[in-house]
Amino acid sequence: MQLYIGNKNYSSWSLRPWLLMTQSGIQFEEIKLRLAFNDESDFKKTLAQVAPSGRVPVLVDEGFAVWDTLAIAEYLAEKYPSKNLWPIQPLARARARSLCAEMHSGFGALRSHFVMNIEASLPEIGKRVLAEKPDVARDFERIVQMWEKQFDEHGGPFLFGAFSIADAYFAPVCSRFATYAVPLPSRVAKYVEHIHSLPSMQAWVRDAKAEHDFIADDEPYRTAPTH
């Protein structure tokens, strides 16, 4: 299988299946493309030959393309049932799907104001945005609520006890909380630390920091470095 992804520093959507597959021991070839939004870019031209969505991530298995993070997750869960990528218990599995779907379709304010940027450290932005943007504060409070509910029910260290698709799905949020030094309740902070302690997440972070590739469209707070 091949997994097409974007820049590791910025591409939150790419992180999800990459982390899921790496953490779960699913072998794949990584094909990283430099993010670009111009239709004439190499990024768009390459993806046009792979999938009609024109976006990353895309999983290709024996020439068959699967795009969108939820579709990829479901495909992998069916292909590797013994890996229990979703929680085993039916109600927990349904809840995990609900949380992933909510993340997939919601939290637009948090996504917009706390863009993923692993290389950066922007604590002053985190405090200011939470104070000045009620919609971001609401998104943040909802994430805290949903995570703590799972800790109450499953005891950690992951959202549903063992690592699952849900943890891969929220890993970009953990990255955002770290970049912007968002003040977190103790159990949430411990979870964020736990996700960052995973060897797979550490590998992604190392690669992201090694890119040294400034993409202005993904930098609402910083200006390009001068040399």
ZAKOLDREN-326796 format. One line per 5 residues: number of its first residue (from 1); for each residue x, y, z of N, C-alpha, C. Coordinates in Angstrom, 3 decimals. Atoms other than C-alpha are relative to their C-alpha. Layout:
NUM = X/Y/Z/X/Y/Z/X/Y/Z; ...
% end
This chain:
1 = 0.840/-1.195/0.000/0.000/0.000/0.000/0.871/1.240/0.000; -0.656/-1.306/-0.018/1.015/3.589/-0.592/-0.940/1.001/0.673; 0.767/-1.068/-0.635/-0.089/6.531/1.529/0.565/1.331/-0.448; -0.383/-1.331/0.452/0.046/9.949/-0.092/-0.343/0.997/1.096; 0.194/-0.978/-1.059/0.495/12.712/2.461/0.589/1.340/-0.418
6 = -0.586/-1.315/0.221/1.374/16.408/2.610/1.112/0.262/0.996; -1.053/-0.375/-0.956/3.947/18.298/4.661/-0.378/-0.439/1.411; 0.299/0.482/-1.345/4.190/16.734/8.093/-0.155/1.141/0.995; 0.138/-1.126/-0.908/4.506/20.129/9.725/-1.419/0.561/0.023; 1.289/-0.677/0.129/1.134/21.320/8.484/-1.205/-0.938/-0.184
11 = 1.132/0.795/0.488/-1.004/18.430/7.222/-0.614/-0.859/1.099; 0.676/0.712/-1.087/-3.260/17.421/10.095/-0.763/-1.209/-0.524; 0.768/1.117/0.569/-5.387/15.235/7.840/0.919/-1.171/-0.338; -0.943/1.067/0.334/-2.313/13.297/6.698/0.459/-0.754/1.241; -0.483/0.619/-1.224/-1.241/12.641/10.278/-0.888/-1.154/0.435
16 = 0.921/1.002/-0.533/-4.341/10.624/11.081/0.267/-1.417/-0.521; -0.244/1.374/0.453/-3.920/7.589/8.783/1.451/-0.429/0.160; -1.413/0.342/-0.162/-0.116/7.775/8.983/0.253/-0.524/1.416; -0.178/0.420/-1.387/-0.206/7.541/12.775/-0.722/-1.315/0.254; 0.772/1.225/-0.191/-2.908/4.877/12.708/0.753/-1.207/-0.535
21 = -0.682/1.132/0.624/-0.950/2.656/10.340/1.341/-0.283/0.670; -1.312/0.181/-0.613/2.446/3.238/11.928/-0.129/-0.586/1.397; 0.188/0.469/-1.373/1.241/2.744/15.489/-0.530/-1.429/0.036; 0.624/1.322/0.035/-0.689/-0.382/14.479/0.849/-1.041/-0.726; -0.883/0.949/0.671/2.188/-1.965/12.566/-0.469/-0.417/-1.377
26 = 0.455/0.273/1.365/0.555/-1.781/9.140/1.041/0.555/-0.967; -1.068/-0.398/0.902/3.217/-1.675/6.434/-0.548/0.822/-1.170; 0.403/-0.811/1.143/2.984/1.015/3.767/1.197/0.805/-0.485; -0.993/-0.899/0.573/5.061/3.192/1.482/-0.516/1.429/0.137; 0.371/-1.414/-0.151/4.971/6.884/2.360/0.393/0.768/-1.256
31 = -0.272/-0.883/1.133/4.685/9.259/-0.585/-0.391/1.408/0.422; 0.262/-1.345/-0.509/5.029/12.828/0.640/0.078/1.018/-1.126; 0.070/-1.056/1.001/4.020/15.733/-1.573/0.008/1.354/0.701; -0.005/-1.347/-0.578/4.727/19.384/-0.877/-1.348/0.655/-0.239; 1.316/-0.610/0.099/1.420/21.087/-0.146/0.024/1.207/-0.927
36 = 0.165/-1.146/0.898/0.296/23.510/-2.828/-1.464/0.048/-0.406; 1.423/-0.154/0.274/-3.083/24.908/-3.748/-0.292/0.440/-1.434; 0.133/-0.370/1.410/-2.466/25.967/-7.336/-0.305/-1.241/-0.834; 0.378/1.149/0.819/-4.139/23.670/-9.862/1.133/-0.479/-0.901; -1.116/0.366/0.870/-0.936/23.701/-11.907/1.206/-0.506/0.783
41 = -1.122/0.439/-0.830/1.271/22.636/-8.995/0.256/-1.488/-0.194; -0.324/1.428/0.043/3.063/19.295/-8.899/-0.887/-0.779/0.960; 0.880/0.625/-0.985/0.966/18.512/-5.821/-1.334/-0.382/-0.627; 1.305/0.251/0.609/-2.314/18.836/-7.705/0.103/-0.946/-1.185; -0.156/0.857/1.177/-1.024/17.188/-10.865/0.244/-1.447/0.384
46 = -0.267/1.368/-0.450/0.297/14.170/-8.998/-1.257/-0.643/0.566; 1.205/0.561/-0.606/-2.874/13.702/-6.983/-1.088/-0.263/-1.039; 1.006/0.195/1.045/-5.011/14.049/-10.115/0.137/-1.365/-0.671; -0.231/1.317/0.593/-3.444/10.821/-11.346/-0.342/-1.132/0.962; 0.234/1.007/-1.035/-4.283/9.047/-8.091/-1.454/-0.061/0.427
51 = 1.367/-0.056/-0.516/-7.699/10.214/-6.870/-0.659/1.304/-0.433; 0.689/-1.210/0.468/-10.351/12.722/-7.990/-0.140/1.088/1.041; 0.173/-1.000/-1.050/-10.443/14.493/-4.640/1.025/1.118/-0.099; -1.053/-1.004/0.089/-7.171/16.301/-5.306/0.545/0.432/1.343; -0.441/-0.340/-1.349/-6.395/16.255/-1.580/0.711/-1.187/0.630
56 = -0.596/1.064/-0.807/-4.285/14.294/0.860/-0.778/-0.111/1.313; -0.724/1.199/0.402/-4.329/11.802/2.371/-0.785/-0.849/-1.007; 0.587/1.017/0.870/-4.949/9.095/-0.205/0.740/-1.297/0.265; -0.570/1.329/-0.152/-4.386/5.405/0.428/-0.234/-0.766/-1.293; 0.120/0.794/1.217/-3.683/3.235/-2.613/0.404/-1.428/0.327
61 = -0.233/1.411/-0.282/-3.963/-0.526/-2.226/-0.209/-0.798/-1.279; 0.045/0.752/1.255/-3.117/-2.594/-5.300/-0.708/0.789/-1.090; 0.540/-0.854/1.047/-4.037/0.323/-7.508/-1.354/0.602/0.300; 1.314/-0.531/-0.363/-7.323/1.081/-5.731/0.177/1.127/1.003; -0.183/-1.182/-0.836/-7.501/4.563/-4.210/-1.156/0.172/0.976
66 = 0.977/-0.348/-1.041/-9.280/5.376/-0.945/0.412/1.355/0.548; -0.319/-1.321/-0.521/-9.461/9.009/0.081/-0.975/0.390/1.105; 0.711/-0.482/-1.170/-10.778/10.907/3.097/0.389/-0.858/1.209; -0.547/0.703/-1.157/-9.512/10.027/6.551/-0.956/-1.029/0.600; 0.929/0.975/-0.560/-12.690/8.333/7.766/-0.122/-1.226/-0.892
71 = 0.086/1.126/0.930/-12.949/6.196/4.634/1.245/-0.872/0.094; -1.245/0.759/-0.138/-9.294/5.206/4.976/-0.015/-0.813/1.290; 0.050/0.702/-1.276/-9.794/4.315/8.632/-0.930/-1.212/-0.062; 0.945/1.109/0.108/-12.832/2.167/7.869/0.560/-1.106/-0.909; -0.592/0.986/0.908/-11.024/0.462/4.983/1.042/-0.837/0.742
76 = -1.042/0.705/-0.724/-8.080/-0.418/7.209/-0.588/-0.891/1.096; 0.636/0.801/-1.047/-10.358/-1.626/10.015/-0.576/-1.294/-0.574; 0.551/1.189/0.637/-12.024/-4.044/7.599/1.100/-0.905/-0.552; -1.098/0.777/0.579/-8.764/-5.134/5.982/0.809/-0.725/1.075; -0.790/0.581/-1.087/-7.073/-5.831/9.330/-0.863/-0.158/1.256
81 = 0.913/0.120/-1.150/-9.848/-6.969/11.700/0.694/-0.434/1.285; -0.676/0.485/-1.202/-7.406/-8.663/14.071/0.717/1.107/0.759; -0.700/-1.106/-0.662/-5.780/-5.308/14.869/-0.925/0.853/0.854; 0.966/-0.714/-0.849/-8.982/-3.980/16.483/0.228/1.509/-0.036; -0.240/-1.436/0.141/-8.545/-0.481/15.117/-1.129/0.822/0.600
86 = 1.099/-0.571/-0.772/-11.983/0.390/16.486/-0.095/-0.750/1.329; 0.203/0.741/-1.252/-12.855/-0.514/20.115/-0.783/-1.284/-0.234; 0.625/1.314/0.192/-13.980/-4.123/20.487/-1.464/0.010/0.413; 1.367/0.011/-0.535/-17.103/-3.483/22.548/-0.915/0.846/-0.886; 0.845/-0.686/0.983/-20.039/-2.473/20.280/-0.379/1.436/0.368
91 = 0.405/-1.352/-0.369/-21.204/0.550/22.277/1.195/0.953/-0.003; -1.205/-0.826/0.054/-17.667/1.841/22.676/0.387/0.284/-1.442; -0.302/-0.182/1.424/-17.135/1.321/18.966/-0.913/1.054/-0.615; 0.940/-0.999/0.517/-20.254/3.314/18.169/0.343/1.393/0.508; -0.368/-1.295/-0.548/-19.151/6.096/20.498/1.267/0.531/-0.665
96 = -1.234/-0.426/0.669/-15.681/6.189/18.931/-0.301/0.532/-1.394; 0.394/-0.485/1.341/-17.265/6.546/15.493/-0.690/1.360/0.114; 0.681/-1.277/-0.177/-19.457/9.354/16.799/0.998/1.129/0.242; -0.997/-1.026/-0.284/-16.472/11.261/18.180/0.818/0.337/-1.232; -0.778/-0.258/1.214/-14.491/10.840/14.978/-0.828/0.777/-1.020
101 = 0.859/-0.718/0.939/-17.444/11.976/12.880/-0.195/1.448/0.423; 0.144/-1.369/-0.491/-17.916/15.009/15.111/1.262/0.811/-0.286; -1.251/-0.681/0.309/-14.242/15.898/14.712/0.121/0.261/-1.495; -0.121/-0.072/1.454/-14.427/15.262/10.985/-0.794/1.158/-0.578; 0.907/-0.993/0.598/-17.297/17.655/10.369/-0.070/1.302/0.780
106 = 0.173/-1.166/-0.850/-16.948/20.174/13.182/1.280/0.669/0.418; -1.133/-0.695/-0.602/-14.650/22.346/15.247/0.719/0.923/-0.997; -0.577/-0.872/1.018/-14.146/24.771/12.384/0.747/1.191/0.571; -0.668/-1.163/-0.591/-13.232/27.680/14.634/1.364/-0.385/0.549; -1.277/0.443/-0.550/-10.542/25.738/16.449/0.990/-0.330/-1.107
111 = -0.869/0.325/1.125/-9.160/24.413/13.163/0.569/1.273/-0.636; -0.401/-1.212/0.707/-9.046/27.903/11.645/1.008/0.832/0.783; -0.842/-0.866/-0.822/-7.406/29.686/14.559/1.197/-0.726/0.608; -1.118/0.804/-0.501/-5.206/26.844/15.807/0.436/-0.969/-1.092; -0.439/0.865/1.097/-3.800/25.540/12.525/1.167/-0.856/0.469
116 = -1.107/0.864/-0.420/-1.416/22.612/12.882/1.311/0.556/-0.527; -1.306/-0.542/0.356/2.164/23.844/12.890/0.994/-0.507/1.047; -0.806/0.692/-1.000/4.467/21.446/14.703/1.294/0.745/0.296; -1.288/-0.683/-0.168/7.633/23.457/14.150/-0.117/1.247/0.872; 0.166/-1.287/-0.681/6.193/26.619/15.700/-0.306/-0.173/1.480
121 = 0.409/-0.100/-1.401/5.766/27.592/19.337/-0.662/1.355/0.164; 0.776/-1.237/0.024/3.004/30.169/19.688/-0.901/0.113/1.240; 0.826/-0.037/-1.216/1.856/30.293/23.337/-0.809/1.276/0.146; 0.723/-1.264/-0.124/0.860/33.945/23.126/-1.268/-0.003/-0.852; 1.182/0.111/0.863/-1.551/33.108/20.293/-1.079/-0.825/0.695
126 = 0.964/0.863/-0.667/-3.191/30.328/22.289/-0.814/0.736/1.045; 0.694/-0.726/-1.051/-4.040/32.522/25.250/-0.909/1.077/-0.576; 0.780/-1.106/0.564/-5.227/35.436/23.124/-1.236/-0.499/-0.728; 1.127/0.511/0.775/-7.430/33.373/20.836/-1.091/-0.537/0.921; 1.012/0.523/-0.922/-9.165/31.555/23.693/-0.740/1.116/0.716
131 = 0.613/-1.126/-0.708/-9.823/34.881/25.397/-0.891/0.831/-0.912; 0.678/-0.920/0.904/-11.026/36.741/22.312/-1.001/-0.665/-0.943; 0.851/0.689/0.973/-12.810/34.075/20.238/-0.920/-0.995/0.706; 0.911/0.906/-0.707/-15.878/32.583/21.956/-0.264/-1.305/-0.749; 0.247/1.228/0.754/-16.387/30.099/19.122/1.138/-0.994/0.161
136 = -1.135/0.889/-0.258/-12.879/28.714/19.625/-0.085/-0.562/1.412; 0.149/0.459/-1.387/-13.467/28.530/23.378/-1.060/-1.087/0.098; 1.047/1.027/-0.025/-16.672/26.553/22.752/0.518/-1.314/-0.583; -0.581/1.209/0.581/-14.846/24.112/20.479/0.940/-0.676/0.993; -0.953/0.531/-0.973/-12.128/23.705/23.089/-0.726/-0.689/1.153
141 = 0.744/0.567/-1.125/-14.617/23.111/25.891/-0.685/-1.316/-0.381; 0.645/1.244/0.453/-16.429/20.478/23.834/1.015/-1.133/-0.100; -1.029/1.039/0.090/-13.193/18.590/23.144/0.385/-0.486/1.394; -0.325/0.383/-1.378/-12.294/18.647/26.822/-1.110/-0.866/0.580; 1.145/0.752/-0.515/-15.786/17.425/27.693/-0.017/-1.425/-0.558
146 = 0.091/1.335/0.598/-15.731/14.531/25.231/1.159/-0.890/0.445; -1.138/0.804/-0.427/-12.243/13.406/26.210/-0.151/-0.445/1.451; 0.115/0.360/-1.416/-12.885/13.515/29.941/-1.113/-1.024/0.225; 1.059/1.014/-0.080/-16.091/11.529/29.448/0.571/-1.379/-0.291; -0.599/1.294/0.337/-14.062/8.757/27.837/0.973/-0.456/1.079
151 = -0.893/0.369/-1.100/-11.465/8.873/30.600/-0.799/-0.550/1.177; 0.863/0.486/-1.076/-14.277/8.459/33.120/-0.454/-1.435/-0.263; 0.602/1.291/0.328/-15.669/5.452/31.284/1.030/-1.093/-0.255; -0.954/1.021/0.435/-12.514/3.710/30.067/1.337/0.061/0.735; -1.162/-0.049/-0.864/-9.782/4.860/32.429/1.323/0.333/-0.647
156 = -1.240/-0.328/0.671/-7.205/5.792/29.800/0.850/-1.240/-0.227; -0.655/-1.282/0.289/-4.443/5.968/28.834/-0.467/0.636/-1.300; 0.563/-0.529/1.234/-6.143/6.309/25.439/-1.487/0.274/0.205; 1.395/-0.398/-0.168/-9.667/7.539/24.818/-0.910/-1.178/0.317; 0.828/1.183/-0.248/-11.110/4.022/24.794/0.824/-1.123/0.621
161 = -0.838/0.969/-0.675/-8.522/2.317/26.933/1.231/-0.348/-0.803; -1.088/0.352/0.914/-6.402/0.867/24.123/0.014/0.966/-1.180; -0.118/-0.869/1.176/-5.137/2.780/21.102/-1.018/-0.401/-1.060; 1.001/0.258/1.041/-7.774/3.131/18.402/0.015/1.129/-1.027; 0.155/-1.032/1.026/-8.766/5.153/15.366/-0.295/1.350/0.638
166 = 0.354/-1.264/-0.654/-10.167/7.766/17.743/1.237/0.765/0.435; -1.220/-0.677/-0.437/-6.712/8.517/19.126/0.782/0.555/-1.189; -0.645/-0.512/1.208/-5.231/8.829/15.648/-0.739/1.216/-0.530; 0.817/-1.089/0.519/-8.106/11.112/14.752/0.208/1.296/0.779; -0.178/-1.196/-0.823/-7.465/13.477/17.653/1.461/0.368/0.215
171 = -1.417/-0.339/-0.137/-3.667/13.429/17.439/0.326/1.397/-0.523; -0.275/-1.376/0.436/-3.647/16.652/15.352/-0.473/1.047/1.002; 0.455/-0.924/-1.033/-5.641/18.339/18.130/1.032/0.059/1.117; -1.065/0.016/-1.006/-2.996/17.237/20.621/1.176/0.848/-0.454; -1.098/-0.801/0.550/-0.387/18.792/18.343/-0.315/1.486/0.084
176 = 0.408/-1.407/-0.080/-2.325/22.044/18.174/0.091/0.513/1.431; -0.051/-0.428/-1.392/-2.663/22.196/21.947/1.442/0.239/0.439; -1.409/-0.178/-0.357/1.112/21.804/22.233/0.579/1.248/-0.646; -0.536/-1.169/0.717/1.946/24.427/19.606/-0.425/1.298/0.647; 0.553/-1.251/-0.533/-0.299/27.052/21.189/-0.037/0.030/1.529
181 = -0.097/0.056/-1.469/0.379/26.022/24.815/-1.350/0.277/0.650; 1.348/-0.202/-0.526/-3.351/25.837/25.502/-0.068/-0.547/1.427; 0.133/0.500/-1.381/-4.036/25.568/29.270/-0.995/-1.159/0.042; 0.807/1.214/0.052/-5.421/22.064/29.838/-0.262/-0.551/1.397; 0.232/0.754/-1.229/-7.096/20.180/32.686/1.001/-1.147/0.100
186 = -1.097/0.940/-0.226/-4.750/17.624/34.208/-0.121/-1.275/-0.819; 0.130/1.261/0.746/-6.183/14.496/32.578/0.155/0.227/-1.495; -0.159/-0.324/1.411/-6.335/16.178/29.186/1.473/0.248/-0.319; -1.427/-0.249/0.193/-2.764/17.398/29.552/0.785/-1.308/-0.007; -0.677/1.298/-0.058/-1.667/13.876/30.488/-0.225/-0.785/-1.284
191 = 0.311/0.688/1.262/-3.410/12.485/27.400/0.821/0.583/-1.152; -0.797/-0.645/1.044/-1.719/15.034/25.139/1.459/-0.441/0.097; -1.376/0.461/-0.210/1.627/14.073/26.642/0.156/-1.459/-0.421; -0.072/1.421/0.343/0.849/10.386/26.181/0.023/-0.194/-1.516; 0.002/0.099/1.468/0.031/10.837/22.495/1.366/0.406/-0.550
196 = -1.306/-0.444/0.473/3.274/12.750/22.001/1.127/-0.952/0.391; -1.034/0.956/-0.408/5.200/9.975/23.776/0.040/-1.241/-0.882; 0.023/1.175/0.867/4.203/7.364/21.197/1.160/0.060/-0.986; -1.100/-0.014/0.970/7.180/6.341/19.030/-0.430/0.469/-1.388; 0.487/-0.404/1.316/5.067/6.841/15.920/-0.212/1.514/-0.063
201 = 0.215/-1.443/-0.028/4.076/10.377/16.949/1.337/0.724/0.076; -1.319/-0.621/-0.086/7.663/11.193/17.877/0.703/-0.011/-1.349; -0.607/0.073/1.329/8.798/10.033/14.438/-0.597/1.055/-0.928; 0.656/-1.019/0.823/6.223/12.279/12.748/0.499/1.394/0.369; -0.451/-1.306/-0.464/7.265/15.260/14.878/1.437/0.265/-0.451
206 = -1.385/-0.172/0.454/10.958/14.695/14.085/0.049/0.347/-1.487; 0.018/-0.264/1.441/10.217/14.586/10.372/-0.555/1.394/-0.291; 0.606/-1.316/0.211/8.023/17.687/10.605/1.001/1.108/0.287; -0.969/-1.026/-0.367/10.731/19.685/12.352/1.190/0.034/-0.948; -1.135/0.070/0.926/13.313/18.537/9.801/-0.342/0.550/-1.379
211 = 0.387/-0.458/1.342/11.311/19.823/6.820/0.540/1.390/-0.325; -0.452/-1.377/0.216/12.222/23.504/7.232/-0.596/0.572/-1.292; 0.688/-0.429/1.218/9.638/24.305/4.575/-1.128/0.944/0.391; 0.976/-1.019/-0.393/7.734/27.542/5.107/-1.027/0.173/-1.116; 1.081/-0.151/0.973/4.363/27.546/3.309/-0.927/1.099/0.500
216 = 0.691/-1.195/-0.493/2.761/30.964/3.638/-1.500/-0.221/0.204; 1.436/0.233/-0.125/-0.798/29.708/3.105/-0.364/-0.709/1.297; 0.244/0.701/-1.256/-0.444/27.626/6.279/0.592/0.730/1.197; -0.667/-0.776/-1.054/1.140/30.394/8.352/-0.767/1.293/0.289; 0.756/-1.216/-0.295/-1.481/32.838/9.668/0.675/0.918/1.014
221 = -0.586/-0.772/-1.093/0.777/34.025/12.488/1.469/0.355/-0.204; -1.435/-0.235/0.166/4.364/33.933/11.237/0.296/0.511/-1.404; -0.460/-0.434/1.310/6.239/35.581/8.380/1.194/-0.837/-0.408; -1.082/0.831/0.519/8.768/33.862/6.161/1.336/0.468/0.577; -1.323/-0.382/-0.526/12.257/33.748/7.679/0.862/0.639/-1.072
226 = -0.932/-0.657/0.932/14.857/35.975/6.066/1.402/-0.547/0.239; -1.362/0.528/-0.100/18.381/34.830/5.342/0.997/1.041/-0.500
% end
